[in-house]
Amino acid sequence: MKQLSIFLEDKSGTIFRVLNLLKGGGIQIIASTVADTMDNAIYRIICDNPDKAYLILSDAGMTVNLTEVNVIELDDEPGRAAEALAPLTEKGINIAYLYSFLLKGKGVLVYKVR
């Protein structure tokens, strides 16, 4: 699955600008997460049309990457995420980041490995 990573300054209105640009392009956001540092943030987005979203944001002068991420669909039950990730841990695979969401009654894990 493709994920957008948008690099933003940590100041008021930057996330709104992304959302407004995507709204104007008819892009549906499925999931998103923000990781912040002292001066910047990375806004990661899963959406219905990542290639179009990438063009919209890059044409607007934003720094954006399109990255392949791993996705696991899970039953919405306690402990399923731990069970799903156990084989990666057993093989010594390092997970760089992970986030999750619910979609149509299923849990979804999105992760990137190093």
Rosetta blueprint (number, residue, H / E / L):
1 M L
2 K E
3 Q E
4 L E
5 S E
6 I E
7 F E
8 L E
9 E E
10 D L
11 K L
12 S L
13 G L
14 T H
15 I H
16 F H
17 R H
18 V H
19 L H
20 N H
21 L H
22 L H
23 K H
24 G H
25 G L
26 G L
27 I L
28 Q L
29 I E
30 I E
31 A E
32 S E
33 T E
34 V E
35 A E
36 D E
37 T L
38 M L
39 D L
40 N E
41 A E
42 I E
43 Y E
44 R E
45 I E
46 I E
47 C E
48 D L
49 N L
50 P H
51 D H
52 K H
53 A H
54 Y H
55 L H
56 I H
57 L H
58 S H
59 D H
60 A L
61 G L
62 M L
63 T E
64 V E
65 N E
66 L E
67 T E
68 E E
69 V L
70 N E
71 V E
72 I E
73 E E
74 L E
75 D E
76 D L
77 E L
78 P L
79 G L
80 R H
81 A H
82 A H
83 E H
84 A H
85 L H
86 A H
87 P H
88 L H
89 T H
90 E H
91 K L
92 G L
93 I L
94 N L
95 I E
96 A E
97 Y E
98 L E
99 Y E
100 S E
101 F E
102 L E
103 L E
104 K L
105 G L
106 K E
107 G E
108 V E
109 L E
110 V E
111 Y E
112 K E
113 V E
114 R L
